[in-house]
């Protein structure tokens, strides 16, 4: 009597499906149609004057702002001991007097600091309001977000000259769509491995999207994806008050459970849902339309891509039994 196959967690199933997708993309009879969307991604800030430039606090020398998000501002800085360049995320000025915002920011630091994986951005050190605002330091990654890659391929890259990594990706996209697709699948696989490590540590990210995935190229020219920004993360066994009212997460990537404030969103499937949307967007330069996932109209979108994304967005990557069924298709 044969033994049943061992349980397979959702991320393992996702990676196997990505490998299958990658193999099919390479088949001679497989076609990949890349379409361009006219959607534009916006950037915002809190409009407050920057009182940290060239200031030293908490052992850091602040140099220049390099990014901005909902909770904070990221600066290029120097950690004075040991004298290394860092990315310093600082709680946004408008939130510094808000006890709930400070608690949430400190929660982000604690969650990120306990995670260790080659594709998760590590925390070097933290400063908590002694002689300046709450902040924490990470490696200064000389890369770009995958959201910037999407914007650039749509024709809206904001930098002049463009980031060298984007130049490489854009050339691949224009000259060899299949090679670009293989590159994208590799990026998503790295992100899945990082999220799997977080899930095994009892952490669900809850804000997976291209803007929270950083692409860097090693000196040897190999792509390296970093998952960052655990500002909305939840830990197993802990309650969080900001997700209970609904309307949670980033629109377009948040699962239906997150949007509704359903406690079921505190599950790895939430991240797998968002990673499926991200995979589709990186390949097609737009998020999937409902009619494509229901089979009503695909419009040149590869069937294997639809299959993987649909499974990711509908909880299809959950059990070993379903994995076996999926691999038999």
Buried (B, 14 or more C-beta within 10 A) or exposed (E): EEEEEEEBBBBBBBBBBBEBBBEBBEEEEBEBEBEEEEBEEEEEEEEEEBEBEEBBBBBBBBBEBEBBBEBBBBBBBBBEEEEEBBBBBBBBBEBBEEEEBBBBBBBBBBBBBBBEBEBBBBBBBBBBBEEBBBBBBBBBBEBBBBBBBBBBBBEEBEEEEBBEBBEBBBEBBEEEBBBBBBBBBBBBBBBBBBBBBBBEBEBBBBBBBBBBBBBBBEEEEEBBBBBBBBBBBBBEEEEBEEBEEEEBBBEEBBBEBBBBEBEEBBBBBBBBBBBBBBBBBBBBBBBBBEEBBEEEEBEEBBEBBBBBBBBBBEBBBBBBEBBEEBEEE
